[in-house]
Amino acid sequence: MARAKQSGKQVLRETLDAILGSPLGQAIIEELARKYLGRSSNTEGRENPYEVLGLSPDADTAVVRAAYRELAKKYHPDNKSTGSDEMMARINWAYHTIMKERQGGSKTG
């Protein structure tokens, strides 16, 4: 019962990770890819998700998460100086594609 208190930021991060990793979250990512990139996130010949995050395929999972968070912070649409809906959709697609692959989902690239 004695659960360590989590910061609001940590709770939000865990909630977003859970939502985006769910089937509904994947549908949201798919819709964003169609809306902002004009194509399905599952399109063959699509850019390499590791290149989107600026990583090599042998990057550790912790490094993938760190790169995702750094890029998401920079390109989030609420960031008035560098925010970009299109770039944020690409970053989300890349991160979730890599994480799904690493959890035994479909292989890419």
DSSP file (Angstrom, degrees, kcal/mol; ACC not computed):
  #  RESIDUE AA STRUCTURE BP1 BP2  ACC     N-H-->O    O-->H-N    N-H-->O    O-->H-N    TCO  KAPPA ALPHA  PHI   PSI    X-CA   Y-CA   Z-CA
    1    1 A M              0   0    0      0, 0.0     2,-1.7     0, 0.0     0, 0.0   0.000 360.0 360.0 360.0 -27.7    0.0    0.0    0.0
    2    2 A A        +     0   0    0      3,-0.0     2,-0.4     2,-0.0     3,-0.0  -0.609 360.0 177.3 -80.6  89.2    2.9    2.3    0.6
    3    3 A R        -     0   0    0     -2,-1.7     3,-0.1     1,-0.1     2,-0.0  -0.788  34.0-109.3 -97.1 134.0    3.5    3.4   -3.0
    4    4 A A        -     0   0    0     -2,-0.4     2,-0.2     1,-0.1    -1,-0.1  -0.323  38.4-108.4 -61.1 139.0    6.2    5.9   -3.7
    5    5 A K        -     0   0    0      1,-0.0     2,-0.4    -3,-0.0    -1,-0.1  -0.488  33.6-151.9 -70.2 137.2    4.8    9.3   -4.7
    6    6 A Q        -     0   0    0     -2,-0.2     2,-0.1    -3,-0.1    -1,-0.0  -0.838  17.7-112.1-108.8 148.0    5.3   10.1   -8.4
    7    7 A S     >  -     0   0    0     -2,-0.4     4,-2.3     1,-0.1     5,-0.2  -0.361  28.7-113.4 -71.0 158.6    5.6   13.5   -9.8
    8    8 A G  H  > S+     0   0    0      1,-0.2     4,-2.4     2,-0.2     5,-0.2   0.864 119.2  55.5 -59.2 -36.2    2.8   14.7  -12.1
    9    9 A K  H  > S+     0   0    0      2,-0.2     4,-2.5     1,-0.2    -1,-0.2   0.902 107.9  47.8 -64.5 -42.0    5.3   14.7  -15.0
   10   10 A Q  H  > S+     0   0    0      2,-0.2     4,-2.6     1,-0.2     5,-0.2   0.911 112.0  49.2 -66.7 -42.5    6.1   11.0  -14.4
   11   11 A V  H  X S+     0   0    0     -4,-2.3     4,-2.3     2,-0.2    -2,-0.2   0.923 112.9  47.7 -62.2 -44.2    2.4   10.0  -14.1
   12   12 A L  H  X S+     0   0    0     -4,-2.4     4,-2.8     2,-0.2     5,-0.2   0.920 111.5  50.5 -62.2 -44.6    1.7   11.9  -17.3
   13   13 A R  H  X S+     0   0    0     -4,-2.5     4,-2.5     1,-0.2    -2,-0.2   0.927 112.7  45.9 -60.4 -46.1    4.6   10.3  -19.1
   14   14 A E  H  X S+     0   0    0     -4,-2.6     4,-2.1     2,-0.2    -1,-0.2   0.882 113.1  50.4 -65.5 -38.1    3.5    6.8  -18.0
   15   15 A T  H  X S+     0   0    0     -4,-2.3     4,-2.6    -5,-0.2    -2,-0.2   0.929 111.9  46.7 -65.4 -45.8   -0.1    7.5  -19.0
   16   16 A L  H  X S+     0   0    0     -4,-2.8     4,-3.0     2,-0.2     5,-0.3   0.906 111.3  51.7 -63.7 -41.5    0.9    8.8  -22.5
   17   17 A D  H  X S+     0   0    0     -4,-2.5     4,-1.4    -5,-0.2    -1,-0.2   0.911 112.1  47.2 -60.7 -41.5    3.2    5.8  -23.0
   18   18 A A  H  < S+     0   0    0     -4,-2.1     4,-0.5     2,-0.2    -2,-0.2   0.919 114.9  45.4 -66.0 -44.0    0.3    3.4  -22.1
   19   19 A I  H >< S+     0   0    0     -4,-2.6     3,-1.2     1,-0.2     6,-0.8   0.943 114.4  46.7 -65.7 -48.1   -2.2    5.2  -24.3
   20   20 A L  H 3< S+     0   0    0     -4,-3.0    -1,-0.2     1,-0.3    -2,-0.2   0.745 110.6  53.9 -70.1 -22.1    0.2    5.4  -27.3
   21   21 A G  T 3< S+     0   0    0     -4,-1.4    -1,-0.3    -5,-0.3    -2,-0.2   0.549  95.8  88.1 -84.9  -7.9    1.2    1.8  -26.9
   22   22 A S  S <> S-     0   0    0     -3,-1.2     4,-2.5    -4,-0.5     5,-0.2  -0.371  95.4-104.4 -85.2 166.6   -2.5    0.7  -27.0
   23   23 A P  H  > S+     0   0    0      0, 0.0     4,-2.0     0, 0.0     5,-0.1   0.885 124.3  51.7 -57.3 -38.3   -4.5   -0.2  -30.2
   24   24 A L  H  > S+     0   0    0      2,-0.2     4,-2.1     1,-0.2     5,-0.1   0.923 109.1  50.0 -63.9 -43.4   -6.3    3.2  -29.8
   25   25 A G  H  > S+     0   0    0     -6,-0.8     4,-2.4     1,-0.2    -1,-0.2   0.899 109.3  51.1 -61.3 -41.3   -2.9    5.0  -29.6
   26   26 A Q  H  X S+     0   0    0     -4,-2.5     4,-2.5     1,-0.2    -1,-0.2   0.876 108.8  51.9 -64.2 -36.8   -1.7    3.2  -32.7
   27   27 A A  H  X S+     0   0    0     -4,-2.0     4,-2.4     2,-0.2    -1,-0.2   0.881 108.8  51.0 -65.7 -37.6   -4.9    4.2  -34.5
   28   28 A I  H  X S+     0   0    0     -4,-2.1     4,-2.5     2,-0.2    -2,-0.2   0.926 110.9  47.6 -64.7 -44.6   -4.2    7.8  -33.4
   29   29 A I  H  X S+     0   0    0     -4,-2.4     4,-2.4     2,-0.2    -2,-0.2   0.912 111.3  51.6 -62.2 -42.4   -0.7    7.7  -34.7
   30   30 A E  H  X S+     0   0    0     -4,-2.5     4,-2.2     1,-0.2    -2,-0.2   0.917 110.9  47.8 -60.4 -43.9   -1.9    6.1  -38.0
   31   31 A E  H  X S+     0   0    0     -4,-2.4     4,-2.9     2,-0.2    -2,-0.2   0.897 110.7  50.9 -65.9 -40.7   -4.5    9.0  -38.4
   32   32 A L  H  X>S+     0   0    0     -4,-2.5     4,-3.0     2,-0.2     5,-0.5   0.902 109.3  51.5 -62.7 -40.0   -1.8   11.6  -37.7
   33   33 A A  H  X5S+     0   0    0     -4,-2.4     4,-1.8     1,-0.2     6,-1.2   0.915 113.1  44.8 -63.0 -42.5    0.4   10.1  -40.3
   34   34 A R  H  X5S+     0   0    0     -4,-2.2     4,-0.9     4,-0.2    -2,-0.2   0.931 117.9  44.1 -65.0 -44.8   -2.4   10.1  -42.9
   35   35 A K  H  <5S+     0   0    0     -4,-2.9    -2,-0.2    -5,-0.2    -3,-0.2   0.933 127.6  24.5 -68.3 -47.7   -3.4   13.7  -42.0
   36   36 A Y  H  <5S+     0   0    0     -4,-3.0    -3,-0.2    -5,-0.2    -2,-0.2   0.725 133.1  33.4 -95.8 -23.0    0.0   15.3  -41.7
   37   37 A L  H  <<S-     0   0    0     -4,-1.8    -3,-0.2    -5,-0.5    -2,-0.2   0.521  96.6-127.8-110.2  -8.9    2.2   13.1  -44.0
   38   38 A G  S  < S+     0   0    0     -4,-0.9     2,-0.3    -5,-0.5    -4,-0.2   0.731  77.9  71.5  71.0  22.6   -0.4   12.1  -46.5
   39   39 A R  S    S-     0   0    0     -6,-1.2    -2,-0.3    -9,-0.1    -1,-0.2  -0.981  88.0 -83.9-159.2 167.2    0.2    8.4  -46.2
   40   40 A S    >   -     0   0    0     -2,-0.3     3,-1.5     1,-0.1    -9,-0.1  -0.475  30.9-130.0 -74.7 146.2   -0.2    5.5  -43.9
   41   41 A S  T 3  S+     0   0    0      1,-0.3    -1,-0.1    -2,-0.1   -11,-0.1   0.602 110.3  56.2 -71.7  -8.5    2.4    4.9  -41.2
   42   42 A N  T 3  S+     0   0    0    -12,-0.1    -1,-0.3     2,-0.0     4,-0.1   0.274  77.2 136.7-102.7   9.5    2.7    1.3  -42.5
   43   43 A T    X   -     0   0    0     -3,-1.5     3,-1.2     1,-0.1     2,-0.0  -0.331  58.6-117.6 -61.3 131.7    3.5    2.3  -46.1
   44   44 A E  T 3  S+     0   0    0      1,-0.2    -1,-0.1    -2,-0.1     3,-0.1  -0.373  99.8  31.5 -64.4 148.8    6.3    0.2  -47.6
   45   45 A G  T 3  S+     0   0    0      1,-0.2    -1,-0.2    -2,-0.0     3,-0.1   0.536  86.7 150.7  80.2   5.0    9.3    2.2  -48.5
   46   46 A R    <   -     0   0    0     -3,-1.2    -1,-0.2     1,-0.1    63,-0.1  -0.244  56.2 -80.6 -66.2 158.1    8.7    4.6  -45.6
   47   47 A E        -     0   0    0      1,-0.1    -1,-0.1    -3,-0.1    62,-0.1  -0.150  54.2 -91.9 -59.6 157.4   11.7    6.3  -44.0
   48   48 A N     >  -     0   0    0      1,-0.1     4,-1.7    -3,-0.1     3,-0.4  -0.566  27.3-142.8 -73.7 126.0   13.7    4.5  -41.5
   49   49 A P  H  > S+     0   0    0      0, 0.0     4,-1.5     0, 0.0    -1,-0.1   0.830 101.0  55.8 -62.2 -30.7   12.4    5.1  -37.9
   50   50 A Y  H  4>S+     0   0    0      1,-0.2     5,-3.3     2,-0.2     4,-0.5   0.876 105.5  51.7 -68.1 -36.1   16.0    5.1  -36.6
   51   51 A E  H >45S+     0   0    0     -3,-0.4     3,-0.7     3,-0.2    -1,-0.2   0.875 104.3  57.0 -66.8 -36.8   17.0    7.8  -39.0
   52   52 A V  H 3<5S+     0   0    0     -4,-1.7    -1,-0.2     1,-0.3    -2,-0.2   0.905 113.3  40.1 -59.5 -40.7   14.0   10.0  -37.9
   53   53 A L  T 3<5S-     0   0    0     -4,-1.5    -1,-0.3     2,-0.1    -2,-0.2   0.483 115.2-117.7 -87.4  -2.4   15.3    9.8  -34.3
   54   54 A G  T < 5S+     0   0    0     -3,-0.7     2,-0.3    -4,-0.5    -3,-0.2   0.846  72.3 124.1  72.6  34.2   18.9   10.2  -35.4
   55   55 A L      < -     0   0    0     -5,-3.3    -1,-0.2    -6,-0.1    -2,-0.1  -0.790  61.9-117.4-124.2 163.2   20.0    6.8  -34.1
   56   56 A S    >   -     0   0    0     -2,-0.3     3,-2.1    -3,-0.1     0, 0.0  -0.710  36.2-111.0 -93.5 155.3   21.6    3.6  -35.3
   57   57 A P  T 3  S+     0   0    0      0, 0.0    -1,-0.1     0, 0.0    -6,-0.0   0.701 116.2  59.6 -60.4 -19.7   19.6    0.4  -35.1
   58   58 A D  T 3  S+     0   0    0      2,-0.0     3,-0.1     3,-0.0     2,-0.1   0.323  76.3 130.4 -92.3  10.4   21.8   -1.0  -32.4
   59   59 A A    <   -     0   0    0     -3,-2.1    -4,-0.0     1,-0.1     5,-0.0  -0.366  66.1-106.6 -62.9 139.5   21.0    1.9  -30.0
   60   60 A D     >  -     0   0    0      1,-0.1     4,-2.1    -2,-0.1     3,-0.5  -0.300  26.1-114.6 -63.5 150.2   20.0    0.8  -26.5
   61   61 A T  H  > S+     0   0    0      1,-0.3     4,-2.5     2,-0.2     5,-0.2   0.861 117.8  55.3 -57.7 -37.8   16.3    1.2  -25.6
   62   62 A A  H  > S+     0   0    0      1,-0.2     4,-2.2     2,-0.2    -1,-0.3   0.869 107.6  49.7 -63.5 -35.3   17.2    3.8  -23.0
   63   63 A V  H  > S+     0   0    0     -3,-0.5     4,-2.6     2,-0.2    -2,-0.2   0.883 108.7  52.7 -69.7 -38.8   18.9    5.8  -25.7
   64   64 A V  H  X S+     0   0    0     -4,-2.1     4,-2.5     2,-0.2    -2,-0.2   0.941 111.1  46.8 -60.5 -47.6   15.9    5.5  -28.0
   65   65 A R  H  X S+     0   0    0     -4,-2.5     4,-2.7     1,-0.2    -2,-0.2   0.913 112.4  49.7 -61.2 -43.3   13.6    6.8  -25.2
   66   66 A A  H  X S+     0   0    0     -4,-2.2     4,-2.4     2,-0.2    -1,-0.2   0.913 111.7  47.8 -64.2 -42.5   16.0    9.7  -24.5
   67   67 A A  H  X S+     0   0    0     -4,-2.6     4,-2.6     2,-0.2     5,-0.3   0.918 111.9  50.8 -63.7 -42.9   16.2   10.7  -28.2
   68   68 A Y  H  X S+     0   0    0     -4,-2.5     4,-3.0    -5,-0.2     5,-0.2   0.944 111.6  46.9 -58.8 -49.1   12.4   10.5  -28.5
   69   69 A R  H  X S+     0   0    0     -4,-2.7     4,-2.2     1,-0.2    -1,-0.2   0.899 112.5  49.6 -63.1 -41.4   11.9   12.7  -25.4
   70   70 A E  H  X S+     0   0    0     -4,-2.4     4,-1.8    -5,-0.2    -1,-0.2   0.938 115.8  42.0 -63.2 -46.7   14.5   15.3  -26.6
   71   71 A L  H  X S+     0   0    0     -4,-2.6     4,-3.0     2,-0.2    -2,-0.2   0.888 113.0  53.4 -68.7 -38.3   13.0   15.5  -30.1
   72   72 A A  H  X S+     0   0    0     -4,-3.0     4,-1.2    -5,-0.3    -1,-0.2   0.899 109.1  49.5 -63.0 -39.9    9.4   15.5  -28.8
   73   73 A K  H  < S+     0   0    0     -4,-2.2    -1,-0.2    -5,-0.2    -2,-0.2   0.909 115.0  44.4 -63.7 -42.0   10.3   18.4  -26.5
   74   74 A K  H  < S+     0   0    0     -4,-1.8     8,-0.2     1,-0.2    -2,-0.2   0.910 123.4  32.8 -69.6 -43.3   11.8   20.3  -29.3
   75   75 A Y  H  < S+     0   0    0     -4,-3.0     9,-2.6     8,-0.1    13,-0.4   0.360  80.0 131.0-102.3   5.6    9.2   19.7  -32.0
   76   76 A H    ><  -     0   0    0     -4,-1.2     3,-2.5     7,-0.2     6,-0.2  -0.349  66.7-122.6 -58.2 136.8    6.0   19.6  -29.8
   77   77 A P  T 3  S+     0   0    0      0, 0.0    -1,-0.2     0, 0.0     6,-0.2   0.729 110.0  63.7 -57.0 -22.3    3.4   21.8  -31.4
   78   78 A D  T 3  S+     0   0    0      6,-0.1     2,-1.0     4,-0.1    -2,-0.1   0.641  78.5  95.2 -76.2 -13.2    3.1   23.8  -28.2
   79   79 A N    <>  -     0   0    0     -3,-2.5     4,-2.5     1,-0.2     3,-0.1  -0.692  65.2-161.1 -79.8 106.8    6.8   24.9  -28.6
   80   80 A K  T  4 S+     0   0    0     -2,-1.0    -1,-0.2     1,-0.2    -2,-0.0   0.789  82.2  45.3 -63.7 -30.1    6.3   28.3  -30.3
   81   81 A S  T  4 S+     0   0    0      1,-0.1    -1,-0.2    -3,-0.1    -2,-0.1   0.866 134.0   7.5 -85.7 -35.7    9.8   28.5  -31.6
   82   82 A T  T  4 S+     0   0    0     -8,-0.2    -2,-0.2    -6,-0.2    -1,-0.1   0.343  88.2 135.2-128.9   5.6   10.4   25.0  -33.1
   83   83 A G     <  +     0   0    0     -4,-2.5     2,-0.3    -6,-0.2    -7,-0.2  -0.259  24.1 174.5 -63.8 143.1    7.1   23.2  -32.9
   84   84 A S     >  -     0   0    0     -9,-2.6     4,-2.4     1,-0.1     5,-0.2  -0.895  28.1-158.0-153.5 118.0    5.9   21.3  -35.9
   85   85 A D  H  > S+     0   0    0     -2,-0.3     4,-2.2     2,-0.2     5,-0.2   0.917  99.6  49.1 -59.6 -43.6    2.8   19.0  -36.2
   86   86 A E  H  > S+     0   0    0      1,-0.2     4,-2.0     2,-0.2    -1,-0.2   0.933 112.9  45.2 -64.6 -46.6    4.4   17.1  -39.1
   87   87 A M  H  > S+     0   0    0      1,-0.2     4,-2.6     2,-0.2    -1,-0.2   0.891 111.6  53.3 -65.8 -38.0    7.7   16.5  -37.3
   88   88 A M  H  X S+     0   0    0     -4,-2.4     4,-2.6   -13,-0.4    -1,-0.2   0.896 107.9  50.9 -64.0 -39.5    5.9   15.5  -34.1
   89   89 A A  H  X S+     0   0    0     -4,-2.2     4,-2.4     2,-0.2    -1,-0.2   0.906 111.6  48.1 -63.2 -41.2    3.9   12.9  -36.1
   90   90 A R  H  X S+     0   0    0     -4,-2.0     4,-2.7     2,-0.2    -2,-0.2   0.914 112.1  48.9 -64.7 -43.3    7.1   11.5  -37.6
   91   91 A I  H  X S+     0   0    0     -4,-2.6     4,-2.7     2,-0.2     5,-0.2   0.930 112.7  47.4 -63.1 -46.5    8.8   11.4  -34.2
   92   92 A N  H  X S+     0   0    0     -4,-2.6     4,-2.5     1,-0.2     5,-0.3   0.926 112.8  49.3 -60.9 -44.7    5.9    9.6  -32.7
   93   93 A W  H  X S+     0   0    0     -4,-2.4     4,-2.3    -5,-0.2    -2,-0.2   0.941 112.8  47.3 -59.1 -48.0    5.6    7.1  -35.6
   94   94 A A  H  X S+     0   0    0     -4,-2.7     4,-2.4     2,-0.2     5,-0.2   0.933 113.4  47.1 -61.4 -48.2    9.4    6.4  -35.4
   95   95 A Y  H  X S+     0   0    0     -4,-2.7     4,-2.6     1,-0.2     5,-0.2   0.940 115.4  44.1 -60.7 -48.9    9.4    5.9  -31.6
   96   96 A H  H  X S+     0   0    0     -4,-2.5     4,-2.1    -5,-0.2    -1,-0.2   0.821 111.7  53.9 -71.0 -29.6    6.4    3.6  -31.5
   97   97 A T  H  X S+     0   0    0     -4,-2.3     4,-2.2    -5,-0.3    -1,-0.2   0.932 112.1  44.7 -65.6 -45.6    7.6    1.6  -34.6
   98   98 A I  H  X S+     0   0    0     -4,-2.4     4,-2.4    -5,-0.2    -2,-0.2   0.924 114.4  48.1 -64.4 -45.2   10.9    0.9  -32.9
   99   99 A M  H  X S+     0   0    0     -4,-2.6     4,-1.3     2,-0.2    -1,-0.2   0.889 111.6  49.9 -65.8 -38.6    9.3    0.1  -29.5
  100  100 A K  H  <>S+     0   0    0     -4,-2.1     5,-3.0     2,-0.2     3,-0.3   0.922 110.9  50.4 -64.2 -43.5    6.8   -2.3  -31.1
  101  101 A E  H ><5S+     0   0    0     -4,-2.2     3,-1.4     1,-0.2    -2,-0.2   0.908 110.2  49.7 -59.0 -43.5    9.6   -4.0  -33.0
  102  102 A R  H 3<5S+     0   0    0     -4,-2.4    -1,-0.2     1,-0.3    -2,-0.2   0.713 105.3  57.5 -72.1 -20.8   11.6   -4.4  -29.9
  103  103 A Q  T 3<5S-     0   0    0     -4,-1.3    -1,-0.3    -3,-0.3    -2,-0.2   0.271 131.9 -89.8 -91.1  11.2    8.6   -5.9  -28.0
  104  104 A G  T < 5S+     0   0    0     -3,-1.4    -3,-0.2     1,-0.1    -2,-0.2   0.596  87.1 130.0  94.7  11.9    8.3   -8.6  -30.7
  105  105 A G      < -     0   0    0     -5,-3.0    -1,-0.1     1,-0.2    -4,-0.1   0.144  68.6 -37.7 -78.6-157.4    6.0   -6.8  -33.1
  106  106 A S        -     0   0    0      1,-0.1     2,-0.3    -4,-0.0    -1,-0.2  -0.343  62.3-123.0 -68.0 144.7    6.5   -6.4  -36.8
  107  107 A K        -     0   0    0     -3,-0.1     2,-0.3    -5,-0.0    -1,-0.1  -0.650  28.0-164.3 -86.9 144.4   10.1   -5.9  -38.1
  108  108 A T              0   0    0     -2,-0.3   -60,-0.0     1,-0.1     0, 0.0  -0.835 360.0 360.0-122.9 164.5   10.9   -2.8  -40.1
  109  109 A G              0   0    0     -2,-0.3    -1,-0.1   -63,-0.1   -61,-0.1   0.451 360.0 360.0  81.3 360.0   13.7   -1.7  -42.4
